[in-house]
Amino acid sequence: MTEKTYEHNTIADTVDAVLDELRGLGRPDRLAGMARYGINVDKAFGVIIPEQRRIAKRLGRDQALSLALWETGFHEARILASMVGEPDKVGEEQMEAWAATFDSWDLCDQVLMNLFEDTALRWKKALDWAGREEEFVKRAGYALMARLAVADKGADDAQFVALFPLIAQASDDPRNFVKKAVNWALRQIGKRNLRLHPQALACAERIAERDSKPARWIAKDAIRELTDPKTIGRIKA
């Protein structure tokens, strides 16, 4: 099949063409399964991530197109927006506006992974959002911490050690998507290197002493992974 090209179109034309392509690739039979996993499918087509990545590769990085795709409100178009956005052109106003409209864990995580983790404001927003109450904004704070533990090769250990009090503080939050992001952040920091590993374990052990079900779950799951010989072997390697 001949691949579509949009290079000679206006931004509006390109957005229309991309939406048409997403509709064509969509599988309505996938929507029920997506919903079962906590994804908001009110404006979703049912397009898998690899298909979206193929479209993004063809489009290339284009900040104006990214903003226009986001404004459509369609689930896959918004994920695609994060794939074609230009990190060096993303400011705090955009980050706040997008985070305020996160309505699914996958949209939140894709935006962080594809775009926000490469912005100059990545650490500031992780800290800001960790203190917020909105479920998906708070998740974004802790999910961004998890992503920075993997992706920010230049960060020093002290930056991650400073996150442990925030992780402990949020460990009592019973909301599923927050709880899982807090756990994710703790585990990823602990797996970053052999220096942070014992400190993450100690944080998990302190969290285990808290009198709340979410905290005990977070601690138990983190300790299980961080004490697994296979995990320790991967960190050493």
PyMOL commands that set and color helices and strands:
alter all, ss='L'
color gray80, all
select helices_A, chain A and resi 11-25+28-36+49-59+63-71+75-84+87-89+92-100+105-114+116-118+122-130+135-151+157-161+164-170+176-190+196-208+213-226+229-236
alter helices_A, ss='H'
color red, helices_A
deselect
rebuild
show_as cartoon
